[in-house]
Amino acid sequence: MSALGVNKVGAGAGLDGSRGSGGSGRGPAGAAVKVRRAARPLVPSGPAASCGRAGCGGRGCAVAVLECGVCEDVFSLQGDKVPRLLLCGHTVCHDCLTRLPLHGRAVRCPFDRQVTELGDSGVWGLKKNFALLELLERLQNGPAGQCGTAEEAIGLSGESSIRCDEDEAHVASVYCTVCATHLCADCSQLTHSTKTLAKHRRVPLADKPHEKTMCSQHQVHAIEFVCLEEGCQASPLMCCVCKEYGKHQGHKHSVLEPEANQIRASILDMAHCIRTFTEEISDYSRKLVGIVQHIEGGEQIVEDGVGMAHTEHVPGTAENARSCVRAYFSDLHETLCRQEEMALSVVDAHVREKLIWLRQQQEDMTILLSQVSTACLHCEKTLQQDDCRVVMARQEITRLLETLQKQQQQFTELADHVQLDASIPVTFTKDNRVHIGPKMEIRVVTLGLDGAGKTTILFKLKQDEFMQPIPTIGFNVETVEYKNLKFTIWDVGGKHKLRPLWKHYYLNTQAVVFVVDSSHRDRVSEAHSELAKLLTEKELRDALLLIFANKQDVAGALSVEEITELLSLHKLCCGRSWYIQGCDARSGTGLYEGLDWLSRQLVAAGVLDVA
């Protein structure tokens, strides 16, 4: 085997890294592989017995089979047994790599314990050993005179051969369709040496036709037809006697072979759908693995200035979120320790719930993939059966297809609605509470006299369009997103008869926007009276107050300073967070400056743009 570039090794290594009794060998590209000599079974034929292959001159031709050093299974060109390279140079099959324990985002070689960093794709991202794959392909697709291939060696060494019916010491290689016997090459020539018997059709065992199934009611007649009546689906098979004179007399029917071929075609179509479905599930599962790895973090291999490799910890998003929390509370020292621990517990709970959900998704995808694989295997087995069994399995295959279609639909809906994102956005409020999520929701109530422009301001912020003034009967509610805040704004009608209803909107309000019409000097005193009543409400004691001095574009409108003086804001709002902003609802001037002030008051400094 020196020509193949591989050395023979012992019993291999386990998944925990334990070594076998032999030494580790290196194959192509440093592959840790085993070489097995599989002797081909021989058919005795005189003193110069051969393996029976044309052009083979060897006695007991052996085939070299390359194995994984861990599981001792033969490498394959594709699938779970494809050889993949580790950073240290050893080669392990894909299946064994998936079962190696993860150390963060890395795996250790089961032979020398060296670390190999995994990317976002996990084991799928490791390079295949193409040198070994080329060698395997040459073994399988060798010249015509080559005695055996790797796959043939596996099949003959792992499966029992059919014995010759004439001499059980021989291995059968052909089947006589007339005599219905299994024969070796020598016995076939010997028993069919006469002119009459020489005309018998003899085929290789792989092309042996299925035996005809005899009718259970009329044992001398073979089953040739399939009943198509609805009431006969439990027992649709029939012979010619059943069709003409038996219980299927006069029933609609079809010929057995075309019916079985039609079912086979539907199974093949379903198998194609299953393969596509399996790929989608596998891709989704790989994404779940990547998300979990991004959340948990791990280790990666880096080189220092002198070229020495060492492992370095890579923080995950969960650890980054915790670090963000710790950095914020570190400036508050001992007085904020309790709030810091509370915030950390919130992040930990969020991470724990997210990981639990993701791992549950992983388990669900694994179960679903197993079910789909089982269904695929069942379909493959059904394809290999005779026509009768294929027809009998039609209902089961149909039910299986319906189940798979439902599962595929559920999987598609899940993939469309669930956003796989490893980020953990963290935002802090002014009272040192932590909020986890892309947007922090704020409840805002917009109040003011009728005609002040409350509804116009709301729709300008929401849709960036001017809305003609229409008296609000009742309320309007819209959601406005600004930076990492989501304002739920309640616009309540300002007519005199509706003002007593304002109190029903105060609960859980975090900010009040009071709109004043700057162009109507005579109504400022009325606005002052309503604002004074508003500020006495207990439910609004901790709410922020933003006053919009609207219609600043109108000629003769009161300035912000004049409105501040007329409303006595410094006296009225003493001990409360308040701000007055001049604006024009038509053009939107000044509106976002007011939202900026609200954002700064609601969210801790420096984290407004945390994503």
C-alpha positions in Angstrom: 0.0 0.0 0.0 3.0 2.3 0.0 2.0 3.4 -3.5 -1.3 4.8 -2.1 0.6 7.0 0.4 -1.1 5.6 3.5 0.0 3.5 6.5 -1.8 0.9 8.4 -3.0 1.9 11.9 -4.5 0.1 14.8 -8.0 0.1 16.2 -8.4 3.8 15.7 -9.4 6.5 18.2 -12.6 7.1 20.0 -14.7 10.3 19.9 -13.2 11.3 23.3 -9.7 11.3 21.8 -8.5 7.9 23.1 -6.1 6.2 20.8 -6.2 2.6 19.6 -3.6 -0.1 20.0 -1.9 0.8 16.8 0.0 3.9 15.6 -1.7 6.8 13.9 -1.0 6.9 10.2 -1.3 9.7 7.7 -2.9 9.3 4.3 -3.3 11.9 1.6 -3.0 15.4 3.1 -2.2 13.9 6.5 -5.3 11.7 6.7 -5.7 9.6 9.7 -7.1 6.6 7.9 -7.0 2.8 8.1 -6.3 0.4 5.2 -8.3 -2.8 5.2 -7.4 -5.7 2.8 -10.8 -7.3 1.9 -10.3 -10.6 0.2 -12.9 -11.3 -2.6 -14.7 -14.7 -2.1 -13.5 -17.2 -4.6 -15.3 -19.8 -6.6 -13.3 -23.0 -6.8 -12.6 -24.0 -10.3 -9.6 -26.2 -10.5 -6.1 -25.5 -9.5 -6.0 -22.0 -10.9 -9.1 -20.7 -9.2 -9.8 -17.0 -9.9 -12.2 -14.4 -8.6 -14.4 -14.7 -11.6 -13.8 -11.3 -13.0 -12.8 -10.9 -16.6 -9.2 -10.1 -17.0 -8.3 -10.8 -13.4 -5.1 -12.9 -13.2 -4.7 -12.8 -9.4 -5.6 -15.5 -7.0 -7.8 -14.1 -4.2 -7.8 -10.5 -5.5 -7.7 -8.0 -2.6 -9.0 -4.5 -2.6 -7.7 -1.7 -0.5 -10.5 0.1 1.5 -9.8 3.4 3.3 -11.5 3.7 6.7 -12.1 6.5 9.2 -9.7 6.1 12.1 -12.5 6.8 14.7 -15.5 4.7 13.7 -13.6 2.3 11.3 -16.3 2.8 8.6 -15.3 3.2 5.0 -15.0 6.8 3.7 -17.5 7.7 0.9 -17.5 10.3 -1.8 -20.5 12.1 -0.3 -22.8 11.9 2.7 -22.0 11.4 6.4 -18.8 9.4 5.6 -17.1 12.1 3.5 -13.6 12.7 4.8 -12.9 16.2 6.2 -9.6 17.7 7.2 -8.7 19.1 10.7 -6.2 21.9 11.2 -3.6 19.4 12.5 -3.8 17.4 9.3 -5.8 14.4 10.4 -8.8 13.3 8.5 -12.1 12.2 10.2 -15.4 11.4 8.6 -18.2 14.0 8.7 -20.4 11.8 11.0 -17.7 11.4 13.6 -16.9 15.2 13.5 -20.6 16.0 14.3 -20.4 13.8 17.4 -17.2 15.3 18.8 -17.8 17.5 21.9 -17.6 21.2 21.2 -15.2 23.5 23.2 -16.9 26.8 22.6 -16.6 27.1 18.8 -13.9 24.6 18.3 -13.3 20.8 18.3 -10.3 18.8 19.4 -8.7 16.2 17.2 -9.3 12.7 18.6 -5.7 11.7 17.7 -3.5 14.5 18.9 -6.0 16.8 20.8 -5.1 19.8 18.8 -7.9 22.4 18.5 -9.6 23.2 15.2 -11.8 26.4 15.0 -15.2 26.0 13.5 -16.8 28.8 11.5 -20.5 29.8 11.3 -21.3 26.7 9.3 -19.9 24.3 12.0 -18.5 21.0 10.7 -19.9 21.7 7.2 -17.3 24.5 6.9 -14.3 22.2 7.2 -12.4 21.4 4.0 -12.9 17.9 2.4 -9.8 15.8 1.9 -9.9 16.0 -1.9 -6.7 13.9 -2.2 -8.4 11.1 -0.4 -11.6 11.6 -2.3 -9.7 11.3 -5.6 -8.1 8.1 -4.4 -11.4 6.6 -3.5 -12.8 7.6 -6.8 -10.0 5.9 -8.6 -10.5 2.8 -6.6 -14.2 2.8 -7.5 -13.8 3.7 -11.2 -10.6 1.8 -12.0 -9.8 0.1 -15.4 -11.8 -2.8 -16.6 -9.0 -5.3 -15.7 -8.8 -4.1 -12.1 -9.9 -6.8 -9.8 -12.7 -5.3 -7.6 -13.5 -1.8 -6.2 -13.8 -0.5 -2.7 -17.5 -0.7 -2.8 -17.5 -4.3 -4.1 -15.0 -5.3 -1.4 -17.3 -3.9 1.2 -20.4 -5.6 -0.2 -18.8 -9.0 -0.6 -17.1 -8.9 2.8 -20.1 -7.6 4.7 -23.0 -9.5 3.1 -23.7 -13.2 2.7 -23.5 -14.5 -0.9 -26.2 -16.6 -2.6 -25.0 -20.2 -2.9 -25.2 -22.2 -6.1 -28.2 -24.6 -6.2 -26.1 -27.3 -7.8 -23.2 -27.1 -5.4 -23.5 -25.2 -2.2 -19.8 -24.9 -1.9 -19.9 -22.5 -4.9 -21.2 -18.9 -4.9 -24.0 -18.2 -7.5 -23.4 -15.6 -10.1 -26.2 -16.1 -12.6 -29.9 -16.9 -12.5 -31.7 -19.1 -15.0 -35.1 -17.6 -15.7 -36.4 -20.9 -17.2 -35.1 -23.3 -14.5 -35.6 -20.7 -11.7 -32.2 -21.7 -10.2 -29.1 -19.9 -8.9 -25.9 -21.1 -10.5 -22.3 -20.4 -10.5 -20.4 -20.0 -13.7 -19.1 -23.5 -13.8 -22.4 -25.2 -12.9 -24.3 -23.0 -15.4 -22.0 -24.2 -18.2 -22.2 -27.8 -17.0 -26.0 -28.0 -16.5 -26.8 -26.2 -19.7 -24.3 -27.9 -22.0 -27.0 -29.5 -24.2 -28.4 -27.7 -27.2 -31.9 -27.5 -25.7 -30.9 -26.2 -22.3 -28.3 -23.8 -23.8 -31.2 -21.7 -25.1 -32.3 -20.9 -21.5 -32.0 -17.3 -20.5 -29.5 -16.7 -17.8 -29.1 -13.3 -16.2 -26.8 -11.8 -13.5 -28.2 -12.0 -10.0 -28.6 -8.2 -10.0 -31.0 -8.5 -12.9 -33.0 -11.4 -11.5 -36.7 -10.7 -12.1 -39.2 -10.6 -9.3 -41.1 -13.8 -8.8 -44.7 -13.7 -9.6 -47.1 -13.6 -6.6 -49.8 -16.3 -6.8 -53.4 -15.5 -5.9 -54.4 -16.5 -2.4 -57.8 -17.7 -3.6 -56.6 -19.5 -6.7 -53.1 -20.7 -6.0 -52.4 -21.9 -9.5 -52.9 -18.4 -11.0 -50.6 -15.5 -10.7 -51.8 -12.0 -9.7 -52.1 -9.9 -12.9 -54.6 -7.1 -12.2 -55.4 -4.4 -9.6 -59.0 -3.6 -8.7 -59.9 0.1 -8.8 -63.2 0.0 -6.9 -63.3 2.1 -3.8 -64.6 -0.7 -1.6 -61.7 -3.1 -2.7 -58.8 -0.9 -1.8 -58.0 -3.0 1.3 -57.5 -6.1 -1.0 -57.1 -4.8 -4.6 -54.9 -7.6 -6.0 -56.6 -10.3 -8.3 -55.9 -13.0 -10.8 -57.7 -13.6 -14.0 -60.2 -15.9 -12.3 -61.0 -13.3 -9.6 -61.5 -10.8 -12.4 -63.9 -12.9 -14.5 -65.7 -15.0 -11.9 -64.7 -14.1 -8.4 -65.4 -11.2 -6.0 -64.0 -8.7 -8.4 -66.2 -9.7 -11.3 -67.3 -6.6 -13.2 -65.1 -4.2 -11.2 -62.9 -1.5 -12.8 -59.4 -2.7 -13.0 -55.9 -2.1 -14.4 -52.9 -4.2 -15.2 -50.6 -4.9 -12.2 -47.3 -3.8 -13.7 -48.4 -0.3 -15.1 -50.2 0.4 -11.8 -47.0 -0.5 -9.8 -44.9 1.6 -12.1 -47.3 4.6 -11.6 -46.9 4.2 -7.8 -43.1 4.0 -8.2 -43.2 7.2 -10.2 -45.1 9.0 -7.4 -42.7 7.7 -4.9 -39.8 9.0 -6.9 -41.5 12.4 -7.0 -42.0 12.3 -3.3 -38.4 11.3 -2.7 -37.3 14.4 -4.7 -39.5 16.6 -2.5 -38.1 14.9 0.6 -34.5 15.6 -0.5 -35.3 19.2 -0.9 -37.2 19.3 2.4 -34.3 17.6 4.1 -31.8 20.2 2.7 -34.0 23.0 4.0 -34.2 21.4 7.5 -30.5 20.8 7.5 -29.8 24.4 6.5 -32.2 25.7 9.2 -30.5 23.5 11.8 -27.1 24.8 10.8 -28.3 28.3 11.3 -29.7 27.4 14.7 -26.2 26.0 15.6 -24.6 29.2 14.4 -27.0 31.4 16.4 -26.3 29.4 19.6 -22.6 29.6 19.0 -22.8 33.4 18.5 -24.8 33.8 21.7 -22.5 31.5 23.8 -19.2 32.5 22.3 -16.2 30.2 22.3 -12.5 29.9 21.5 -10.5 30.6 18.3 -6.9 29.9 17.3 -4.7 33.0 16.8 -1.0 33.5 16.1 1.2 35.9 18.1 4.1 38.0 16.8 6.5 35.1 16.6 4.1 32.8 14.8 3.1 30.7 17.8 -0.6 29.6 17.8 -2.7 29.8 20.9 -6.4 29.7 21.7 -8.2 33.0 22.5 -11.7 33.4 24.0 -14.3 35.0 21.7 -17.2 36.5 23.6 -20.7 35.8 22.4 -23.6 38.2 22.2 -24.8 37.0 25.6 -21.5 37.9 27.2 -21.4 41.2 25.3 -24.8 42.1 26.7 -23.7 41.3 30.2 -20.6 43.4 29.7 -22.7 46.3 28.5 -24.7 46.0 31.7 -21.6 45.8 33.9 -20.0 48.8 32.2 -23.1 50.9 32.8 -23.4 50.1 36.5 -19.7 50.3 37.2 -20.0 54.1 37.2 -22.7 54.0 39.9 -20.4 52.2 42.4 -21.8 50.6 45.6 -25.2 52.4 45.7 -26.2 50.8 42.4 -25.1 47.2 43.1 -28.6 46.0 43.7 -29.9 47.5 40.5 -26.9 46.0 38.6 -27.7 42.5 39.8 -31.3 42.9 38.9 -30.4 44.0 35.4 -28.0 41.1 35.0 -30.7 38.7 36.1 -33.0 40.2 33.4 -30.4 39.7 30.7 -29.6 36.2 31.9 -33.3 35.3 31.9 -33.6 36.7 28.4 -30.6 34.8 27.2 -31.7 31.6 28.9 -35.2 31.8 27.4 -33.7 32.5 24.0 -31.3 29.7 24.2 -34.0 27.3 25.5 -36.2 28.3 22.5 -33.3 27.9 20.1 -32.3 24.5 21.5 -35.9 23.4 21.4 -36.0 24.4 17.7 -32.8 22.4 17.2 -34.4 19.4 18.9 -37.6 19.8 16.8 -35.5 20.1 13.6 -33.5 17.0 14.6 -36.8 15.1 15.2 -38.3 16.4 11.9 -35.1 15.5 10.0 -35.2 12.0 11.5 -38.8 11.6 10.5 -38.1 12.7 7.0 -35.1 10.5 6.7 -37.2 7.5 8.0 -39.8 8.3 5.4 -37.2 8.5 2.7 -35.7 5.2 3.8 -39.2 3.6 3.8 -39.8 4.9 0.2 -36.5 3.4 -0.9 -37.3 0.1 0.6 -40.7 0.2 -1.1 -39.1 0.9 -4.5 -37.1 -2.3 -4.1 -40.1 -4.6 -3.4 -42.2 -6.5 -6.0 -45.2 -5.0 -7.7 -47.7 -6.5 -5.3 -46.1 -5.0 -2.2 -45.7 -1.7 -4.0 -49.4 -1.6 -4.7 -50.3 -2.7 -1.2 -48.1 0.2 0.2 -50.0 2.8 -1.8 -52.2 4.0 1.0 -49.4 4.1 3.4 -47.2 6.1 1.0 -50.1 8.5 0.3 -50.6 9.1 4.1 -46.9 9.6 4.4 -46.8 12.1 1.6 -49.7 14.1 3.2 -47.9 14.1 6.6 -44.7 15.3 5.0 -46.5 18.1 3.1 -48.1 19.3 6.3 -44.7 19.3 8.1 -43.1 21.1 5.2 -45.9 23.7 5.2 -45.4 24.2 9.0 -41.7 24.4 8.5 -42.0 27.1 5.8 -44.4 29.1 7.9 -42.0 28.9 10.9 -39.0 30.0 8.7 -41.0 32.9 7.3 -42.1 34.3 10.7 -39.1 33.6 12.9 -36.2 35.9 12.5 -32.9 34.2 13.4 -30.9 36.9 15.1 -28.1 36.5 17.6 -28.0 40.2 18.7 -29.3 41.1 22.2 -30.1 44.9 22.1 -29.9 46.5 25.5 -31.3 49.9 26.5 -31.4 51.6 29.9 -34.0 54.0 31.2 -33.4 57.0 33.5 -34.4 55.0 36.5 -31.7 52.4 35.8 -34.1 49.7 34.5 -32.8 47.6 31.7 -34.8 46.9 28.5 -33.9 44.1 26.1 -35.2 44.4 22.6 -34.8 46.5 19.4 -37.3 49.2 20.5 -38.4 50.5 23.9 -42.1 51.2 24.0 -43.2 54.6 25.5 -46.8 55.5 26.2 -47.6 59.2 25.3 -50.9 61.1 25.7 -51.4 64.2 23.5 -53.7 66.7 25.1 -54.7 70.4 24.5 -57.6 72.6 23.5 -59.6 71.8 20.4 -58.1 73.2 17.2 -54.6 73.3 18.7 -53.2 70.9 16.0 -52.8 67.7 18.0 -54.1 65.3 15.2 -52.1 67.2 12.6 -48.9 66.7 14.7 -49.7 63.0 15.2 -50.1 62.3 11.5 -47.1 64.4 10.5 -44.9 62.3 12.8 -46.5 59.0 11.7 -46.9 59.5 7.9 -44.9 62.7 7.2 -48.0 64.3 5.6 -50.2 67.3 6.4 -53.7 66.5 7.4 -56.5 69.1 7.2 -57.8 70.1 10.7 -60.8 67.9 11.6 -62.3 68.0 15.1 -61.4 64.7 16.9 -64.4 62.9 18.3 -63.0 60.4 20.8 -59.4 59.6 20.2 -56.7 58.6 17.7 -53.8 56.2 18.5 -50.7 55.7 16.4 -47.3 54.2 16.8 -44.3 56.4 16.0 -40.8 54.8 15.9 -37.9 57.2 16.6 -34.3 56.0 17.1 -34.6 53.0 19.4 -37.9 54.1 20.9 -41.4 53.2 19.9 -43.9 55.9 20.9 -47.5 54.9 21.3 -49.3 58.2 21.0 -52.9 58.7 22.1 -54.5 61.8 20.6 -57.6 62.7 22.7 -60.2 65.2 21.5 -59.9 68.6 23.0 -63.5 69.9 22.9 -64.9 71.1 26.2 -67.3 68.2 26.6 -64.5 65.6 26.0 -62.0 67.0 28.5 -63.5 65.1 31.5 -62.7 61.9 29.6 -58.9 62.7 29.6 -58.5 61.1 33.0 -59.3 57.7 31.5 -56.0 57.8 29.4 -53.6 58.7 32.3 -52.9 55.2 33.5 -49.2 54.1 32.8 -48.6 57.3 30.8 -44.9 58.1 30.7 -45.1 61.4 28.9 -47.7 64.1 28.2 -47.6 66.2 25.1 -49.6 69.4 25.6 -50.3 71.4 22.4 -50.9 75.1 22.5 -52.2 77.2 19.6 -49.7 80.1 19.4 -51.8 82.1 17.0 -54.8 82.4 19.4 -53.7 84.7 22.3 -57.2 84.8 23.7 -57.2 81.1 24.4 -53.9 80.9 26.2 -55.5 81.5 29.6 -58.0 78.6 28.9 -55.0 76.4 28.0 -53.3 77.5 31.3 -56.4 76.4 33.3 -56.5 73.0 31.6 -52.8 72.4 32.1 -53.0 73.3 35.8 -55.7 70.7 36.3 -53.6 68.2 34.3 -50.6 68.6 36.5 -52.6 67.9 39.7 -53.4 64.3 38.6 -51.6 61.7 40.7 -51.3 59.3 37.8 -49.3 61.9 35.9 -47.0 62.8 38.8 -43.9 61.1 37.3 -44.8 61.7 33.6 -42.7 64.0 31.5 -44.3 67.1 30.1 -43.5 68.3 26.5 -45.3 71.5 25.4 -45.6 72.2 21.7 -46.1 75.9 20.8 -47.8 75.1 17.5 -48.5 77.4 14.5 -45.3 79.4 14.8 -45.5 80.0 11.1 -48.6 82.2 11.5 -48.0 85.9 11.4 -48.4 87.4 14.9 -48.0 84.1 16.7 -46.8 84.2 20.3 -43.2 83.4 20.8 -42.0 80.5 22.9 -40.9 82.9 25.6 -44.2 84.7 25.7 -46.1 81.4 26.0 -43.8 80.3 28.8 -44.6 83.5 30.6 -48.4 83.4 30.0 -48.6 79.8 31.1 -46.4 80.4 34.2 -44.5 77.2 33.4 -41.6 77.8 35.8 -44.0 78.0 38.7 -46.6 75.5 37.4 -44.0 72.8 36.5 -41.7 73.2 39.5 -40.2 69.9 40.5 -41.2 68.3 37.2 -39.3 67.5 34.0 -40.8 69.7 31.3 -39.8 71.4 28.0 -41.4 73.8 25.6 -40.7 73.6 21.9 -41.9 75.9 19.1 -43.2 74.0 16.1 -45.1 74.1 12.9 -47.3 71.0 12.3 -47.7 71.7 8.6 -44.0 71.6 7.8 -42.9 69.4 10.7 -40.4 72.0 12.0 -39.6 71.5 15.6 -41.4 68.2 16.1 -38.4 65.9 16.1 -36.5 68.3 18.4 -39.3 67.6 20.9 -39.0 63.9 20.4 -35.2 64.2 21.0 -35.9 65.8 24.3 -38.3 63.0 25.3 -35.7 60.4 24.2 -33.0 62.0 26.3 -35.3 62.1 29.4 -36.5 58.5 29.0 -33.3 56.8 28.0 -30.0 56.9 29.8 -27.3 59.1 28.2 -25.1 57.3 25.7 -27.4 54.4 24.9 -29.9 56.0 22.6 -28.5 54.4 19.5 -27.7 51.0 21.0 -28.9 48.3 18.5 
